[in-house]
Amino acid sequence: MPRLKDIYSTAAQLCEVPLLDLSQSVLQVLGSKLQRSHDAECAHNFLLGVRNEYDQSELAALACSEAWAWLYSNGFICHHPSHDAQWMTLTRLGRNHYAQDVSLKSWIADRQLPEDMLHASLRPTAIRLFRQELFDTAVFEAFKVLEVSIRQAAGLGDEWLGTKLTARAFNPESGPLTDKTAEPGERQALMNLMSGAIGSYKNPQSHRHVGLEASEAREMIIMASHLLSIVDSRRTT
């Protein structure tokens, strides 16, 4: 049965670990203890064990208490129905993660950017990079996919790039991807939207390190997904 001491040899090392990583370790320890449906553990006993492992370190116990609270608030542990309220067991989510050894970072990334809400062409690259926390590269790849999709749908050559490409493909009067049944103002607005997205979100990533946060990258990738769906709707073959 694994112990936290087997993962973090000292209290100082345990206390330096980010909350998400420590929560992952606590989940692994709890998973090894709570194999059967009637198994339960209470926070007091668990944290008492942490203190004993780490020479009565209050800081180590406090850090593990944070991890315990994170697992509870995110649905990985719950009150055991056959015990008093302070006794906990793994939820179905917790058991699945323990059995499959899925990282909590991946789980959070899945919640932030679920595959089923994105265009299929973004899944092999942009989502994978997002989960690796390579946010600048993920956004660049998403809008590169959009650019390639526009070029192919419009039947244009490789010499058409960036905003030059979008201005040609969605030209309100002659663009192969413009909707002639739409109002002129709407056609112009869509060309501006496509050009603005490529110019604002793809081009900066190609020239310098932008330093995007996860929330910014998620919003940009979702926008790329929406624009890809519009391009799909304009394809003639």
URJO-V847374 format. One record per backbone hydrogen bond with DSSP energy under -1.0 kcal/mol. CO is the residue of the C=O (numbers start at 1). NH is the residue of the N-H. If there is no record, write none. Layout:
CO_NH, CO_NH
This chain:
4_7, 4_8, 10_14, 11_15, 12_16, 14_17, 18_22, 19_23, 20_24, 21_25, 22_26, 23_27, 24_28, 25_29, 26_30, 27_31, 28_32, 29_33, 30_34, 36_39, 41_88, 42_46, 43_47, 44_48, 45_49, 46_50, 47_51, 48_52, 49_53, 50_54, 51_56, 54_57, 57_61, 58_62, 59_63, 60_64, 61_65, 62_66, 63_67, 64_68, 65_69, 66_70, 67_71, 68_72, 69_73, 70_74, 71_76, 71_77, 72_75, 76_91, 78_89, 80_83, 84_87, 87_80, 88_41, 89_78, 91_95, 92_96, 93_97, 94_98, 95_99, 96_100, 97_101, 97_102, 103_107, 104_108, 105_109, 106_110, 107_111, 108_112, 109_113, 114_117, 115_118, 119_122, 120_123, 122_127, 125_129, 126_130, 127_131, 128_132, 129_134, 130_133, 133_135, 134_138, 135_139, 136_140, 137_141, 138_142, 139_143, 140_144, 141_145, 142_146, 143_147, 144_148, 145_149, 146_150, 147_151, 148_152, 149_153, 150_154, 151_156, 157_160, 161_164, 161_165, 162_166, 163_167, 164_168, 165_169, 166_170, 169_177, 171_175, 175_178, 179_182, 183_187, 184_188, 185_189, 186_190, 187_191, 188_192, 189_193, 190_194, 191_195, 192_196, 193_197, 194_198, 195_199, 196_200, 197_201, 198_202, 198_203, 202_206, 204_208, 213_217, 214_218, 215_219, 216_220, 217_221, 218_222, 219_223, 220_224, 221_225, 222_226, 223_227, 224_228, 225_229, 226_230, 227_231, 228_232, 229_233, 231_234, 232_235
